[in-house]
Amino acid sequence: MRRLLARRFALSDGAARLSDVTTLVDPGTAQLPQQGTADRVQALLDQLLTRGRADRVRHVHRSPERVGRREPWPDWVPELLRERWAGAGIPAPWAHQVAAAQTLWAGRSVVLSTGTASGKSLAYLMPALSGLLTAQCSTGLAPPTVLYLAPTKALAADQLAGLAGLALGSHGVRPALFDGDTAYGERDWIRSHANYLLTNPDMLNRTLLPDHARWARFLGALQYVVVDECHTYRGVFGSHVAQVLRRLRRACRRHGADPVFGLCSATVSDPAVAAGRLTSAQVEAVSEDTSPRAAAAFVLWEPPLTGAVDEHGAPRRRTAVAETADLLTDLVLADARVLAFLRSRRGAEVTAVLARDALAEVDPTLGERVAAYRGGYLPEERRELEQRLRDGRLCALAATNALELGIDITGLDAVLLAGYPGTRASMWQQAGRAGRAGQGGLAVFVARDDPLDTYLAHHPEALFGRPVEATVLDPDNPYVLAPHLCAAAAEAPLTAADLELFGPRAPGVVDELCARRLLRRRADAWYWTRSDPTALPGDIRGSGGPAVRLVEAGTGRLLGTVDAGSAHSQVHTGAVHLHQGRSYLVEELDLDAAVAVVTRSEPDWTTTARDVTEIAVLADERVMRWRAAAVHFGSVEVTSQVVSYLSKRIATGEVFAQTPLDLPPRQLRTSAVWWTVPAELLADAGIALGDLPGAAHAAEHAAIGLLPLFATCDRWDVGGVSTALHPDTGLPTVFVHDGHPGGAGFAERGFAVAAQWLSATRELIAGCGCQTGCPSCVQSPKCGNGNRPLDKAAAVLLLDVVLSGAPH
């Protein structure tokens, strides 16, 4: 391997040790290793800083080694469990595990919000398995049952394997996996005999709750509901899951049980509040992590400028995919075991190909030790890749977030993150894969040419300080609440007491459902009329509305679906659409049939839809008045129409055609946050009337790009409108709205943290090194106006005026 390294770096400009980049590192937050340190992490860092790449490092965060703090087993844990866990290498639990377990055993709901690999599973397994083995619990139910909910099938299967390893079947513990792949012949046995059920919210919604009478044995004895990785339940999906859990609590009460919740979350702000909103229960939080941690280094890395410019004259950076492929290659040559996380399936495949090709130039056999891992592979293919990485036949995987949850791969030296994965929780889930076996670990975040990535690369305190992002969901969204009230009424007639469980908006929504003849009032209850089955919740992971089917021309094969809200911009006639890593050309979009006919194609261009959007204020619900500006939250109606699309060369970004489209306008009633400022104050600040549209537009783009730092959303979950004079406010106004009917909670979170959010937006724009605006600050990949007009300098002046009286 040393011979290979010598060949690889023969043309090097000279290795730059970590001590050579101290000016790029904030000494107040990072303890730098001394020159000559020979630890494994240091050696890997040295390799990455070769060939003049030290100037790409923006920050190095060092996590010192932490010694764990154990406590004795609670006296209610049976000796059998203590012996089994001791045999698995757990002589005693960590203090945070005991704190959460004691809360659950006492009959109170708890959320355990600690770091990756901190042993959260043991915290709920202690009371759950103890209750099953002793057939007792605080509520006196006997024999009790346990329900485990996971966001992915892989995570539930991994948990089942862990239970099987304890070999408790002969002692009365009967776990069973119940998902869409469970054979129908097994389901009767599970209903009749299982007492530890592992499933997902989708199966609860579609199968278990509608058939709750047949599950009376299980639901009537339900003691604990475990909600694993609960931070993943956010936005519209999280709002649906919250309503599914309310229906579960109602069904349990009908059968005589009132379970407590044990939730597991990555580190987020206000975990008890988020968990309570998800479950509608009173939830306590345990957030002090007392598990041991190996020393680790986390590097913030920004790819260099290429010297090229885009069609707006903005400088281009090297792509995060290409940069990650280079780093992956160098780490493999350093004999490291590496996992690289990419944002897309295509990115994972391209990274693996680039790394294999580069390694093959050094040694043809090395290329075979790198592979891609993504959704869409057959289960047996994924299992084989996981095993090959575990046993060392593979050195590296380039993966999508399909590997983020549920698979415990230990012994990795390094993790590469090509772009911010969307939330700090996901970032630590991914980075935590390095160093899991107790050895030091290295994580490298490679920033994309994107406002949020750029801000994080230059503001490490946003990643390594106190969490500011909240798990955002809105269970009271009437578009989410209505179908679940219909489902609840179909499961059993709704009563006034039930409506309290479903939240303050439930009575009004029930009245609307009665007016639509979906529910009927009789005596003291509401009944489901069964008049429209489509009114029931179907795909709880979607945003509602009929999905548009992708059908391959010639074969008639159904390739997949596109959300109705995205169809106009993604699969319009003439669009180049990427589906499961393959490119297709849309021949026709038939909105009446909800079908897009596509042909397999590999064009050398991409398409971008252009639209016109108007927004009307329906209700101004809350307002904060600052010295110069006012920040509002309320409901709005967004009217948008895709009017044309641009065709761009992939290689150069050159726009070579603009094609008109004839699509109908679409209306969206949702929630928004908006801010206004008097035009005369902007004029006093030096913003000319002609510069105001570009200033507001640039500020809108940057604000949308940074909202995911505070709310667990993606920039594609929200939209925006900016205007120099809005008819409803009579003032220059910038709107940021949720992209889902009724809202998803993202704009509401933006209102709650408006001062922090807009301050960060101003910092991002002012701190970017470009002259007139670029993809790292004010340009947006989703702009329907082709990123025109944009005025970066005037946007900074605008935000200065807005923030002049904001609270600190």
N, C-alpha and C positions, 0 to 999 in steps of 0.2 A: 504494500500500500504506500509506503514512503516513496518507492520508485515512481508510482503513478502520480503522486502529489508533485514530485519534482518535475515530471513532464508537464503536468497541468499548469504549473505556475512558473514555468521556465521564462515566460515573457512578462512576468510580473514587474510592476514598477517598484516592488519592494513591499513587504508586509507591514501594514500599519497596526501596531499593537493598540489595545484599547486605551492605554495611557496617552496615546497620541491624539485622542479626540476629546480631551477633557474640556476644551472650550465649547464643545457642542452639548455638554451634559450639565444639567442643573446640579451643582454640588450640594444644594440643600435637600435634595430628595434621593440622590444616588450615591452610594458608597462605592467608589471605584476600587477595583483590585490593584494591588501594587505590581509594578513591572517585575516580571520573573515568576509570577504565580503560575503553578503548573497544573491547576485543576482542569477538569474536562471542559467546563463551560468556557474558561478562559481560552483554551486551545481552539475551540470552535469559533469563538468571537474573532480570534486572530485570523483564522482562515477567511472569514467573511469580509474582513477589512483589508484584504490584499488587493493588489492591482489598482491602487489609488481610489478606493471606494470609501475612505473614511469620511469624506464630506457629505455622504448620503445619510449618515447617522444623525438623527435629530435629538435623541435622548436615549440614555441607558438607565433603566430602573433595576436596582439590585434588591432582591428580597433575601434577607439573611435567614439562616437556618433557624427554625423554631422547634423547641422541644415540646412534645405533647404532654398533656396533663390528664392522667387517668383517675377514675374514681371506682370504688367497689361496685359490684353488681347490686342492683336493688334487691332487697330481701325477697320480693315476690317473684323474681325470675327463677324458674325451676332449675335444679341441679343438672338435669339432662341438657338443657340449653347451654348452661355454662360450660359443660364438658364438650359439647359439640363445637361451640365457638372457640374454646381453647385449642381444640384439635385443628381448627382452621387458622390458628395463629392470632387469636384475639384473647389475650389473657384477662383483660378487663376493658370496659368501655371508656371512651373519652368523656370528659365532664359535660360537654354540650349534648352528647347522646343521652346521658343520664337525665339531664334537665328536661329535654323534650319527652323522653319516655315516661318520666314521673308525671308530667302534665297530662299525657294521654291516659295513663293508668288511673289518674284521679278523675277522669271523665270530663276533661276540658280540651277543647281544640287547640292545636299549636301549629305554627309554621317554623320550620328549622331552616334558617337562611345563612348558610356557611359556604365555604369555598369548595371547589372541585376536589374530589377524592378525600373529603373530610369524614366519610363514613356515615352519611345521612340515613342509609338504609337500616342500619342497626337500631337507630332511634325508634323507628316504628315497628321493627320486627320484635324487639323486646316485649312490648305490651301485647302485640297482636298474637305472637306465638305462645306467649305465656297464658293468654286468655284461652286459646284453643286447647292447650295441654291440660290446663286445670279446670276447663269448662266453667270458668267463673269470671265475673267482671264487676265493675262498680255498680252497674245497673241491675245485676242479678239475673241476667239472661243466661240460659244454659240449654243446649250448647250454643256458644256464640259463633258468628261468622265474620269474615273480613273481606272487604272489597278494595282491590288495588287498581288505580287508574293511571295509565301511562299515555303520553301523547303519541307514541310510536309503537308498532308491533315489536320492533327489535328490542326496545327497552323492556317490555313486558316479558318477552321470551328470555331475556337475560336474567330477569328477576326470578322466573320460574326455575331456571337452571340453578340459581343460588339456593332456592328452597329445596330442590331435589338433592343438592349436595349435603344438606343437613340430615337427610334420611330419617324423617319424622313420620313417615307414612304408617308405620306399625304402632305409632303412639296417637293416632287419631287425627293427624294433620293431613288434609286432603286438598292440595292445591290443584287448580285447573286453569288452563289458558282458554279464554272465550273471546274469539275475534271472528272476523269474516272468513277465515280459513278453517275454522273448526268444523269438522264433519258433522252432519246433522245426526248421525247415529250416536255421537258422543254427547250431544247437547242434553238429551234426556238424563243421562247419568250425572252430568254436571249439575243440572237443576235439582236432582234428587239427593246428591251426596257431597258435592264440593263444599268446603267451608272456608276456603281461601281462594277467591275468584280474581283472576288477573285479566283485565279487559281495558277498553278505551272509551272515551266519551261518545264516540260514534255508535258503538254497539249498545251503550245505555240508551241513547236516543232512538235508534232504529228498531231494536230488538227487545231488550230486557224490560224497559219501562212500558211500552205498549202491551207487553205480555206479562205484566207484573203479577197478575193473579196466579200464574203458574210458578212464579218465583216466590210465593208467599213464605215458604219455609226459610229461604235464604234471607229475604228482606226483613222478615219478622224477627230475626235474631241478629241483625247486623249491628256489630259493636263498633267497628272502626272502618272509616273510609280513608284510604291513603291516596293522596293526590300528588304524584311524583312530578318533578320538573314543572311546578305550577307556574313559573315565570313565563313558560311558553304559551300560556293561555292569555292572550292579549288581543286587543282590537276586536273585530267582529267575531272571530273564532272564539276568543275568550268570553265575549258576551253571550254567545250561544252556549258555551260550556257552563257558564254561571247559571243560566236558566235550566239546563239539564240537571245540574246539581240541586236546584230548588225542586224540580219535579221528583228527583230521587228522595229528598228529605220528606216530601209530601207522601210518596208511596210507602216509605218506611213507617211513617206515623200511622197510616191506614192499617198497616200490618202489625203494629204494636212496638215498633223500635224507634229509637232516637239516637242515631250514631254520632260519635264525635269524629272530627277530621284531623288527620295528621298530614300536613303539607310539607313538601320539600322544595326549596327554591335556591337558586343561585343568589349571590349577594345583590340585593336591590334596595332602593330607598323605600321606607315605610312598608316592610313586608307584612306586618299585621293588618294594615289597612287594605292592602291589595288582596290578601288572603280572605279577609272578611267580606270584601266586595264580591269575591268569586263564589264564596260558599253561603253567603247571607247568615253566617254564624259569628259569634264572638270568638276571636282567635288571638291567642297570645303568641309572642315571638321569642325565639331563642336565636341570637345572632353572633354570640361570641364563639369563635372557632378555636377549640383547644386541641386540635389534632396536630401532629408534628408536620413540619414542612422542610423539604430540602432547600438549600440555597439555590437561587435561580436568578437569571438575568432576562430582562424583557427589553428588547431593542425597538425603538421607533425609527423606521427607515423610509426615506423618501427617494424614489427613483429620480435620476437626473433629467434635466431638460435635453431635448434632442437637437435643438437648433432649428427645427421646423416650426411653422405656424399653421393655424387652421384658417378657415375661410374668413374669419373675423380679424385675422392678424394676431390672434392670441398664441403664446408659446405652447408647444406640445411637450409633455413629459413622456418618458419611456413607460410603457404599460406595466402595470403591476404583475401581469401574467408573465411577461418576458423576464422581468427582474426576479420573480420568484423561481422561475425555471433555472436561472443562473445560480441563485443561492442554493437551491436544492441540489444541483450538480456538485457544487463545491463541498457541501456537507456530506454527500455520499462519498466523495473522494477523500474526505477526512475520516472515513470509516464510521460515520454516524448513522443512527437509525432515525428517520425523519418522516414527519407527516405534514403535508402542505394542504391548507384549506383554501379552496377557491369559491367564488360566489356563484359560478354557473357550471353546468355539466360540460359545456364546451371548454371553459377555462381549465377544468380539471384534465380533460383529454389533451388539450394543447400543451399544458405544462408538462405532462408525462412524456409526450412525444419529444418536446424540445430537450428535456433532461436526458432521455434515452439516447437521442442523437449525439448530444455533447459527450456523454459518457462513452459511447461507442467509439468515439475518436481516440479516446485514451486506451480503452480495453474493450473489445467487442462483447465480452461476457458481462460487463458492468451494466450495460443497458437493459439486460434481462432482469435486473434486480430493482427496477422501478416500474410501477403500474399506476393506473388510474382507478378510482373507486367512486362510484356515483349511484344515485337512484336510477332505476331502469335496468340494472343488472339482475339476472336471476338470483334467487336466494342462495343457491349452491355456489354461484360464482362469487358472491360477496363473502360467504363463509370461507371459501378457499383463500381468497385474498387476505382476510383477517388472520387465518392460520399461518399463511406464508410470512406475514409480517411478524407474527409472534415468534415463530421458530427461526427467524433470521434468513430465510431464503429470499425475502424481499428486504431491501434497505430502506425503501421509501415508497410512500403512497401520495398521489395528488388526488385529493378527495373533495367532494362537496360536503355540505353539512349533514349528509346522510350518515356520516361517521361521527357526528358531534355527540349524539346521545346513544346510550344503550350498549355500547361495545367497550369493554374494559381492556384496552391494549396497554400493557405496561412496558417499561424498559426503554422508552423512546428518549433519544438525546435532545431532539429539537423539534419545534413546531413552527411552521411558517404560516402567516395569515395574510393572504393576498387580498387586501381590502378589509375595511371594518365590517364585521359580520352583522351589524345592525343594532346590537345591544351589548352592554358591558357583560351581561350574564353569559351571552353566547361567546364573547371574546375569552372570558375566563374558562368556560367549558372547553374551548378549543386549546387555549394555551396550557391548560392544566394537564393535557396529555403528556407533556414533557416532564421527565423526572418523577414519574409516578412510583417507581420502585424504590425511591429513597435517594437516588443519585441526583446530582445537580441537573437542572434543565435550562434550556435556552429557548426563548420564544422571540420571534421577529415579526412585527407588524409592518407590512409593506403597503404604504399608502397609495391609493388610486388617485387619479387626477379628478378629484371630487371635493366639494366644499367641506363636507364632514371629515373625510380622511385627512385633508390638509390641515384643518383646525386641530384635530387630535394629534397629528404629528408634531405640531408646534406648541401644543398646550398639554403636556403630559399630566398636569394636575387633574384634567378632566377624566383621565383613565385611571390614575393611581390614587386619587384623593377620595373623599367621601362620595358614595354614589349619589348622582343627581337624577338619574332616569327612574321613572316610575313605571310599574306594570299597569298599563292603561287599558281599561275595558269599560263598557257602558251597558250593563244588563237592562237598564230602563229604556233603552232605545226601542221605540214602539215597533219598528220594523223587525226587531229581534224578538221582542216580548210577545207580540201578537201570535205568531205561529206556535210558540210554546204554551200559551194559554189555551189555544185550540187543542194541542196535544194533551195537556193536563186534563181538560174537560173530556176528551175522548177516553182517557185512562180511568177517570171517575168524575162524577159531577163536581163542578167547582163550588165552593162555599165562600162566604165572606171571610172566614178565618183563613182560608187558603190564599186569598188575595193579599193578605198581609205579608205572607211569605214571598210573594212575587214582586213586592215593591210598591212605592207610592203611586206610580203611574198605572198600575194594574186596573183599578176600577174604571178609569176613563177609557182604557183600551178595550176592556170587556164591553162597555157600552157601544163602542164603535163596531166590535165584532157582532154584537146583537143587531145593530143597524144593517150590517152586511149579510145578515141571516146565516152567519157561521156558528153562532151560539144562540140558544134560546133560553129565556128565563122561565123557570117553573118553580113556584113556591119559593123556597129559600136557597136555590142552587141554579147554576147555569149548566146547560147540557150542550154537547157537541151535536150539530145537526147532520154531520156526515155529507153535507151538500157539495163540498169542494175539497177533495183530498190534497190538492196542491197547496192548500192553506196550512198544512202541517209542515213542521221543519224537516227538510230533506237533508241536503249536504250542509252540515253545520260549519264546514270549513270554507264555504263560499260566501259571497256577499249578497246573494239573493238574485232573483230574476232568472229567466231561462238561459242556460248556457248555450253558446253557439258551437255547433259541432264542426270539427275539421274532418272533411271527407276527401279522400284521395281520388282525383279524377281518373277515369279508366277502370280502376279496380273497385271503387265504391267503398273502400276500406275506411272504417272510422279510426282516425288517428288519435283523437282526444277532443277536448273542449276548451273553449276560451270563455272567461267570465263575460256576461252580457255587458257589463259596464265598460269593458276594455275592447269589445269587438270592433267598434267604429275606428279606433285608432290603431289596432294591431292587425286586424284581418280584413281591412277594406280591400276592394278590388285593386289589384296591382301591388299589394304589400308583399314585401319579403318577410316571411315569418319563420322564426326559429322554434322548432318543436323537438324536444329530446335530442338536442345536439345536431339536428339536421335542418337544412334550409328548404323552405317551400315557397313557391310563388302562388299568390292567391289569384285564381282566375275569376272568381265571382263570389260576392257576398250577398246571399239571399236572406234579408232580414225577416221576411214573412215566415220562411221555413226554418229560420235560425240555423242556417248551414253556410259554411264557407268551403268552396270547392278549391282544392289546392293541387299543385303539381310539384313533384320533387325537382329541385333546381339548385345550382350552385352559382348564382350570379356574382359578378365582381362589384356589386353595389348593394347598398342598404336603403331602406325607405324610412322616412319620418313624417308622421301625420302633422298637418297644421290645422289649427282650429280657431274659432272665434268664441269667446266666452263672455257672458254677462252674468251679473250677480245682483240679486235683490234681497234686501233685508226684510225678513218676515217678522222677527221679534228680537228686540234689543233687551236681553235678559239681565245682563250684568255689565257694569262699567267701572273702570278705575280711572280717575282723573289725575293726571300728573300736571306739572306746571305748564307745559306747552302742548301736551298731547293727551288724548283720551284713548284708552284701550277697552274694547268691547268684546263681549261674548254673547252669542245668540243663535237663532235659527235663520237660515238663508235658503233661497232657491237659486241654484246654479243652472243656467241654460247654456249649453255648449253645442257647437256644430262643427264637425270635421269638414273642411271646405276643400282641402287639397293635400297633396303629399309631395315631399322632396325626394329625389333620388340622388344618392351620394356614392362616389367611388370609395370602396373600402380602403384602397392603398393610399389615397391622397386626401380624402375628405371633401373632394370637389363636388359641388352641386351641379349636376348636368341637366336636370329637368325638374319642372314643377308641373304636376298634373292635377287638374281640377276634379273634384268629386261631388256627387249629388246625393248626400246623405241627410236624413231628417235631423232636426235639432233634438237634443235629449235634455230632460229636466231632472234635476236632483235636489231633493229637499234634505238638507243636512245641517250640521253645526259648523260654526266658523268663529274665529277670533279675528278682529280687525282693529287697526289703529288709525286715528285721524290727527291732523295737525293743521292749524290755520295757514293759508297760503302766504299771508303777510309775514309770518314768522320765518317761513322758508325763504322768502325774498330777502329779509334782513340778514339771513345766514349766507347769502350769496348764491342761492339757487334760482337761476332765471326761469321764467315761465316755460320756455322752450326746453329746458333741461329736466323739468319735473317728471314727465313720463318715463324717461330713462332712469332717473334716480329711484322712483318708486318700483319700477320693474326689476331693477338690480337688487334692491333691498328685499323684495318679495322672493326672488330666486334664492338668495343667500339664506333667508329665514327658513324657507322650506327645507333647504339642505341641512340646516342645523337642528331642526325640530327633533330628529331622532336621538339627539344627545340627551334630551329631557323626557321624551315620551317614547315608549317602546314601539316605534313605527318605522316604516321605510318611507323614503321621499315619495314613492309611488302610491302610498296610502293617502296622501293629501294633495290638494291642489291650491291654486292661488289666482287672485285677480288684483291688479293694481290700476289706479286711475288718478289722473290729476284733478278730477272733479266728479265725485260720485253723486248721482241724483238723489239717493236716499240720505246721504250725510251732508251734502252740500260742501264737502271739503275734500282735499287730497286724501285718499284712503288706500290702504293696503289690506287685503283680505287673505287669510290662509284658512282653508276649509277642509273638513274630512271628505274623503272620496267615497263614502259609503252612505246609503240612505239612512237618515236619522242620526248619523254621526257614530263615531267609534270611540270617542273620548280623547282623541289626539288634540283637537283644537282647544278643548276645555283645559287640558294639561298646559298647552301653550299660554292660555290666559292666566293660569295660576302662577306660572314662573316667567311672566312676560319680561320683567326687568332683567333677569339672568339671561334669558333666551336672546333678547334683542341686543344686550351688551356683547354677548358672544358673537352675534351676527356682525356687529360693527367691528369688533376686533378682527374677525376673519377677513372682511373686505379690506380694512386698512392695512392689515399685516401681509397681504399677498404681494409678492414681488413683481407681478405683471403691471403693465402701464395702464391698460384700458379695460381689463376684465378678461377672465379666462375660465376654463372649466373648474379650476380649483377655488374660485370665489363666486362669481356671479352668473356664469353661464349654466344652463340647465339642459340635460339631455332630453327632457320631456316638454320643452317649451313649444307651445303651438304657434308661436310667432317667429320662430327661427332665431331666437335670442336677439331680437331687435324691437325697440331701442333699449340699449343698456348704457348707463352712465355710472361708472364705478366711483369716480371722485364725488359726484353729486350725491350718490347713495350714502357715502360716509357723512356728508354734511346733513343729509336728511335724518339719519339715525342720531347724529349729535343733538339735533333739535328735539327729536322725540324723547331721547333719554335725559335731557337736561334737568328734568324734575323727577326722574324715576327714583324709587326707593333703592337704597344700597343694601 
